[in-house]
Amino acid sequence: MVPSGPDQGTGPQGALGPADHGYRTDGEGAELLDELRAAVGRYVVLPSEEALTAVTLWVAASHIQPSLQHAPRLAVVGPTKGCGKSRVLDVLHETVHQPMMTVNTSPAVVFRVIGKNPPTLLVDEADTIFGPKAGEKEDLRGLLNAGHQRNRPAWRISGPEHKPTAFPTFAMAALAGIGDLPDTIMDRAVVLRMQKRKPGERITPFRSRYSVPELNALRDRLTAWLTPLRGTAAALVPTMPVEDRAADTWEPLMIVADLAGGHWPASARAACLAMTRHQAVHDEYTTLKTRLLRDIRRIFEQEGNKEALRTHDLLAALLTDAESPWPDYGTKGLNAYHLAALLRDFDIGPANYRFENGRQAKAYARNQFLDAWARYCPEPARPTPTPAPRREAGPTRPVQGKPPAPPAGALPVGPLGGTAAPTRAR
């Protein structure tokens, strides 16, 4: 470390930088991060230059974990297999501090290896942990949720005396999987939205005999550079371009960038702004699609839950709601192309149907929506009606005259969609 001069003082808004703690960057850290960034970029194609910067800083931050108050997650997600998610984990495994793969690891093992100097958890096929059939992995899921912040232990009964024992959960974690992870993870993560490589995009094949020694050498240099700076890192209060939970997640990356100096403080903050904004737009778009599912369910209910609705009729019903986003969607309002594009991620699409007048038309079948409605906008459970108490009375006589009217809101008895339900054209 090089002592700072008198002109190296407190940063804007009272934030404390490296110079306030007697540390002045001398270019070593910046050069090392540049080398690491180039190495990562040789083996994987990341969504953007900002994403490559973020991964580089995330790897370096793992080497100062004991100094951090938050352990940011790295969510490596993609729409299908073959997007390079597992290759990202391969590179991380050779560069992060004390890597621990958790594909088939028992949660009990993970609880016991996390301590004052925690490993960096690398979770492949994370979608299997958070899926609907992942009940047996509830402990691991809880650990990953809690471990973002220091001092959030998990209590378990342990030992022959069955004593309550607090197990630390604080550890950085990278999770790779198909599709988005739960919001509790995504809100605490630097998110990489991977895509398949284009035909012209080339990478260096990952081969253990030469890839591992190269990446391990960078890992060892990161350790040598950052381990002595853990005390300095713990006291830093970097200026942040974002607030709240995003600031908690990105702060460790800003600390590393400020320790490195050079172009890295500016590059880190530019990456933070670009990636958090991109994620905010994605979240808004996802919320819009959930709104569309709810509105379509309402329209089907208003139409008596018909078997199918014509695309033209469905669009007309959506556009009549002046308070919805659909009249202002795009340049001239929601159209058939927009509707199909918004529903495509739910495996919902129009098909030719023959209606009661014998004419065919593009339409959406109600049964296509059932799975998406159950997953993304389930209706609240309705309270079970309380049975009326029995009366202690004598035998009753049948009432003469008309039969009683059905209760209000009762559905008519008959085939789904009425007597003139459309049939799918073949």
C-alpha positions in Angstrom: 0.0 0.0 0.0 1.1 3.5 -0.8 0.2 6.3 1.7 -2.1 8.9 0.3 -1.2 12.6 0.0 -3.1 15.3 1.7 -5.3 15.9 -1.3 -6.8 12.4 -1.1 -9.9 13.0 1.1 -13.5 12.0 1.6 -15.6 11.4 -1.5 -18.9 13.1 -2.3 -21.8 12.8 0.1 -19.5 11.8 2.9 -18.5 8.5 1.3 -15.1 7.1 2.3 -12.8 5.9 -0.4 -9.5 4.0 -0.3 -7.5 7.2 0.1 -9.3 7.9 3.4 -7.8 4.7 4.8 -4.2 5.3 3.7 -4.5 3.3 0.5 -3.7 4.8 -2.9 -4.1 2.7 -6.1 -0.9 2.1 -7.9 -2.2 0.3 -11.0 -1.6 -3.3 -9.9 -5.3 -4.0 -9.2 -6.5 -2.3 -12.4 -4.1 -4.3 -14.5 -5.1 -7.6 -12.8 -8.8 -6.9 -13.3 -8.1 -6.1 -16.9 -6.4 -9.5 -17.3 -9.2 -11.3 -15.5 -11.8 -9.6 -17.7 -10.0 -10.6 -20.9 -9.8 -14.2 -19.7 -13.4 -14.5 -18.8 -14.4 -13.0 -22.2 -12.3 -15.6 -24.0 -14.3 -18.5 -22.6 -17.9 -17.2 -22.5 -20.0 -14.7 -24.5 -21.8 -12.6 -22.0 -24.9 -10.4 -22.8 -23.0 -7.1 -22.8 -19.7 -5.4 -22.0 -21.3 -4.2 -18.8 -22.1 -7.8 -17.8 -18.5 -8.8 -18.4 -17.3 -6.0 -16.2 -19.8 -7.1 -13.5 -18.7 -10.7 -13.6 -15.1 -9.7 -13.3 -15.8 -7.6 -10.2 -18.0 -10.3 -8.7 -15.2 -12.8 -8.9 -12.8 -10.4 -7.3 -15.3 -9.5 -4.5 -15.4 -13.2 -3.5 -11.8 -12.8 -2.3 -12.9 -10.2 0.3 -16.0 -12.0 1.6 -15.0 -11.8 5.3 -15.0 -8.0 5.0 -18.5 -7.6 3.4 -21.9 -6.9 4.9 -23.7 -8.3 1.9 -23.0 -11.3 -0.3 -24.4 -10.6 -3.7 -25.8 -13.4 -5.8 -24.9 -13.9 -9.4 -28.0 -15.1 -11.3 -26.9 -16.8 -14.5 -30.2 -17.4 -16.3 -31.3 -18.2 -19.9 -34.4 -19.2 -21.8 -33.1 -22.6 -22.9 -30.2 -25.0 -22.4 -27.0 -24.3 -24.5 -26.7 -20.6 -23.6 -23.4 -20.9 -21.8 -24.7 -20.9 -18.2 -22.6 -23.9 -17.1 -19.5 -22.6 -18.8 -19.8 -19.4 -16.7 -19.7 -21.6 -13.6 -16.7 -23.5 -15.0 -14.8 -20.2 -15.2 -16.0 -19.1 -11.8 -14.9 -22.4 -10.3 -11.3 -21.7 -11.2 -11.2 -18.0 -10.2 -13.4 -17.3 -7.2 -12.4 -17.8 -3.6 -12.8 -21.3 -2.3 -15.4 -22.6 -4.7 -18.0 -25.1 -3.7 -20.3 -26.7 -6.3 -23.7 -27.5 -4.9 -25.5 -29.5 -7.6 -25.7 -32.6 -5.5 -24.5 -31.3 -2.2 -26.5 -32.0 1.0 -27.8 -28.9 2.7 -26.3 -30.2 5.9 -22.9 -30.2 4.4 -23.3 -26.6 3.2 -24.5 -25.4 6.6 -21.3 -26.9 8.2 -18.7 -25.5 5.8 -19.9 -21.9 5.9 -17.9 -20.1 8.6 -15.9 -16.9 9.2 -14.2 -17.5 5.9 -17.1 -18.9 3.8 -16.8 -20.6 0.5 -18.3 -19.3 -2.8 -21.3 -21.4 -3.6 -21.8 -22.4 -7.2 -25.2 -23.8 -7.9 -25.9 -25.4 -11.3 -29.4 -26.4 -12.4 -30.8 -24.0 -9.8 -34.2 -24.1 -11.4 -34.6 -27.6 -9.9 -34.0 -26.2 -6.4 -36.8 -23.6 -6.7 -39.2 -25.6 -8.9 -42.6 -26.8 -7.7 -41.2 -30.3 -7.0 -38.2 -29.2 -4.9 -39.7 -29.7 -1.5 -36.9 -31.9 -0.3 -34.4 -29.0 -0.9 -36.2 -26.5 1.2 -33.2 -26.1 3.6 -30.9 -25.3 0.7 -33.4 -22.8 -0.7 -33.7 -21.1 2.7 -30.0 -20.9 3.0 -29.6 -19.2 -0.3 -32.3 -16.7 0.6 -30.9 -15.8 4.0 -27.2 -15.8 3.1 -27.3 -12.5 1.2 -26.9 -10.5 4.5 -24.5 -11.1 7.4 -25.9 -12.2 10.7 -28.8 -14.2 9.4 -28.1 -17.6 10.8 -30.2 -20.7 10.4 -31.2 -22.5 13.6 -31.2 -26.3 13.7 -31.3 -29.0 16.3 -27.9 -30.6 16.3 -25.6 -33.0 18.1 -26.3 -35.9 20.4 -27.9 -33.6 23.0 -30.2 -32.1 20.4 -29.3 -28.5 21.2 -30.5 -25.6 19.1 -27.5 -24.5 17.1 -27.1 -21.4 14.9 -25.5 -22.1 11.5 -24.1 -19.2 9.6 -25.5 -18.7 6.1 -23.5 -15.7 4.8 -21.7 -16.7 1.6 -21.6 -15.4 -2.0 -23.4 -17.6 -4.5 -23.7 -18.0 -8.2 -26.8 -19.7 -9.4 -27.3 -21.0 -13.0 -30.6 -22.2 -14.3 -33.3 -22.1 -17.1 -35.8 -19.3 -16.6 -36.0 -16.7 -13.9 -35.2 -17.6 -10.3 -37.6 -16.6 -7.5 -37.9 -12.8 -6.9 -36.2 -13.3 -3.5 -33.0 -14.4 -5.4 -33.3 -12.0 -8.4 -33.7 -9.0 -6.1 -30.4 -9.8 -4.4 -28.5 -10.7 -7.6 -26.4 -9.3 -10.4 -28.4 -10.8 -13.2 -26.9 -12.2 -16.4 -29.5 -13.0 -19.0 -27.6 -15.4 -21.3 -28.4 -16.1 -24.9 -27.2 -18.6 -27.4 -24.1 -17.6 -29.4 -24.6 -16.1 -32.8 -22.8 -18.0 -35.7 -20.0 -15.4 -35.8 -19.3 -15.3 -32.1 -16.2 -17.3 -31.2 -14.9 -18.4 -27.9 -11.8 -20.3 -26.7 -12.7 -24.0 -25.9 -12.5 -24.6 -22.2 -9.9 -27.4 -21.7 -8.7 -28.3 -18.3 -5.1 -28.9 -19.3 -4.5 -25.3 -20.2 -7.6 -23.3 -19.1 -7.4 -24.3 -15.5 -3.7 -23.4 -14.9 -4.3 -20.0 -16.6 -7.4 -19.2 -14.5 -5.9 -20.5 -11.3 -2.9 -18.2 -11.7 -5.2 -15.2 -11.9 -7.1 -16.5 -8.8 -3.8 -16.7 -6.9 -2.9 -13.2 -7.9 -6.3 -11.9 -6.8 -5.8 -13.6 -3.4 -2.4 -12.0 -3.0 -3.7 -8.6 -3.9 -7.0 -8.5 -2.0 -6.3 -10.5 1.1 -4.1 -7.8 2.7 -6.8 -5.2 1.8 -9.7 -6.9 3.6 -9.4 -4.5 6.5 -9.4 -1.5 4.2 -12.3 -2.9 2.3 -14.4 -3.4 5.4 -14.1 0.3 6.2 -14.9 1.6 2.7 -18.2 3.4 2.0 -18.3 3.8 -1.7 -20.5 6.2 -3.6 -23.3 4.3 -5.1 -25.3 5.1 -8.3 -28.3 3.1 -7.0 -30.2 2.8 -3.8 -31.8 0.3 -1.4 -31.4 -3.4 -2.1 -29.6 -2.8 -5.4 -27.0 -0.7 -3.5 -26.6 -3.6 -1.0 -26.0 -6.0 -3.9 -23.6 -3.9 -5.9 -21.6 -2.3 -3.1 -19.0 -5.2 -2.9 -18.3 -4.7 -6.6 -17.9 -0.9 -6.1 -15.4 -1.6 -3.3 -13.3 -3.8 -5.5 -13.4 -1.2 -8.3 -12.4 1.6 -6.0 -9.5 -0.5 -4.6 -8.3 -1.2 -8.2 -8.5 2.4 -9.4 -7.8 3.4 -13.0 -10.9 3.2 -15.2 -12.6 0.6 -12.9 -14.5 2.9 -10.6 -16.2 4.6 -13.6 -16.7 1.3 -15.5 -18.2 -0.3 -12.4 -20.8 2.4 -11.9 -21.7 2.5 -15.5 -22.2 -1.3 -15.5 -24.3 -1.0 -12.3 -26.6 1.6 -13.9 -26.9 -0.2 -17.2 -27.7 -3.6 -15.7 -30.1 -2.4 -13.0 -32.0 -0.4 -15.5 -32.2 -3.3 -17.9 -33.5 -5.6 -15.1 -36.1 -2.9 -14.1 -37.3 -2.8 -17.7 -37.5 -6.6 -17.8 -39.4 -6.7 -14.5 -41.9 -4.2 -15.8 -42.4 -6.2 -19.0 -42.9 -9.3 -16.9 -45.4 -7.5 -14.8 -47.2 -6.4 -17.9 -47.6 -10.0 -19.1 -49.0 -11.0 -15.7 -51.5 -8.1 -16.0 -52.5 -9.5 -19.5 -53.1 -13.0 -18.0 -55.4 -11.5 -15.4 -57.3 -9.4 -17.9 -57.9 -12.3 -20.2 -59.2 -14.5 -17.4 -61.6 -11.7 -16.5 -62.8 -11.5 -20.1 -63.3 -15.3 -20.3 -65.4 -15.1 -17.1 -67.5 -12.3 -18.5 -68.1 -14.4 -21.6 -69.3 -17.4 -19.5 -66.0 -19.3 -19.7 -66.4 -20.2 -23.3 -64.1 -22.9 -24.7 -62.4 -20.3 -27.0 -62.6 -16.6 -27.9 -61.9 -15.1 -31.3 -58.7 -13.1 -31.4 -60.7 -10.2 -32.7 -63.2 -10.3 -29.8 -60.5 -10.8 -27.2 -58.6 -7.7 -28.5 -61.8 -5.7 -28.6 -62.5 -6.5 -25.0 -59.0 -5.7 -23.9 -59.0 -2.3 -25.7 -62.3 -1.2 -24.2 -60.7 -0.9 -20.8 -59.5 2.7 -21.0 -57.6 2.4 -17.7 -55.5 -0.6 -18.9 -52.2 -0.3 -20.7 -53.6 -2.0 -23.9 -55.1 1.0 -25.7 -51.7 2.8 -25.5 -49.6 -0.3 -26.2 -47.2 0.1 -29.1 -48.0 3.0 -31.6 -51.7 2.2 -32.2 -52.7 0.0 -29.3 -52.5 -3.7 -28.7 -52.9 -5.8 -31.9 -52.9 -9.5 -32.7 -49.1 -9.6 -33.3 -48.5 -8.0 -29.9 -50.9 -10.3 -28.1 -49.2 -13.4 -29.5 -45.8 -12.1 -28.6 -46.7 -11.3 -25.0 -48.3 -14.8 -24.5 -45.5 -16.8 -26.3 -43.4 -17.2 -23.1 -46.4 -19.0 -21.6 -46.7 -21.5 -24.5 -50.0 -19.9 -25.5 -50.8 -19.1 -29.1 -53.8 -18.7 -31.4 -55.2 -21.5 -33.6 -57.9 -21.9 -36.2 -61.3 -22.7 -34.6 -64.8 -23.4 -36.2 -67.5 -21.4 -34.4 -71.3 -21.9 -34.2 -71.9 -20.2 -37.5 -69.6 -22.6 -39.3 -67.0 -20.0 -40.0 -63.3 -20.4 -39.0 -61.4 -17.8 -37.2 -58.2 -17.4 -35.2 -59.0 -17.9 -31.6 -57.5 -18.5 -28.1 -58.6 -21.6 -26.2 -59.4 -21.2 -22.6 -57.6 -24.4 -21.6 -54.3 -23.0 -22.9 -54.4 -20.4 -20.1 -55.2 -22.7 -17.1 -51.5 -23.5 -16.3 -50.3 -19.9 -16.7 -53.2 -18.6 -14.5 -52.4 -21.1 -11.8 -48.7 -20.3 -11.8 -48.6 -16.5 -12.3 -51.9 -15.1 -11.1 -53.7 -17.7 -8.9 -57.0 -16.7 -7.6 -57.2 -16.3 -3.8 -58.7 -19.3 -2.0 -62.3 -18.9 -1.4 -63.5 -19.5 2.2 -65.4 -22.7 2.8 -69.0 -21.9 3.5 -70.1 -22.8 7.0 -73.0 -25.3 7.0 -76.2 -24.0 8.5 -77.0 -25.5 12.0 -79.6 -28.2 12.1 -83.0 -27.4 13.3 -84.7 -29.6 15.8 -88.0 -29.6 14.1 -90.5 -32.1 12.9 -90.8 -33.5 9.4 -91.1 -30.9 6.7 -93.6 -30.9 3.9 -92.8 -30.2 0.3 -93.7 -26.6 -0.6 -96.4 -26.4 -3.2 -95.8 -24.2 -6.2 -92.7 -23.2 -8.1 -89.3 -24.7 -7.3 -86.9 -22.3 -5.5 -84.6 -20.1 -7.7 -80.9 -21.0 -7.7 -78.7 -18.9 -5.5 -77.3 -15.7 -7.0 -74.0 -16.3 -9.0 -74.6 -20.0 -9.5 -73.2 -21.3 -12.8 -75.6 -22.8 -15.3 -75.5 -26.6 -15.7 -74.4 -27.6 -19.2 -71.5 -28.2 -21.4 -68.5 -25.8 -21.1 -69.0 -22.7 -23.2 -72.7 -23.3 -23.7 -74.5 -25.3 -26.2 -72.8 -23.8 -29.2 -69.2 -24.3 -28.2 -66.6 -23.8 -30.9 -64.5 -26.7 -32.1 -60.9 -26.5 -33.2 -60.6 -26.7 -37.0 -58.6 -29.5 -38.3 
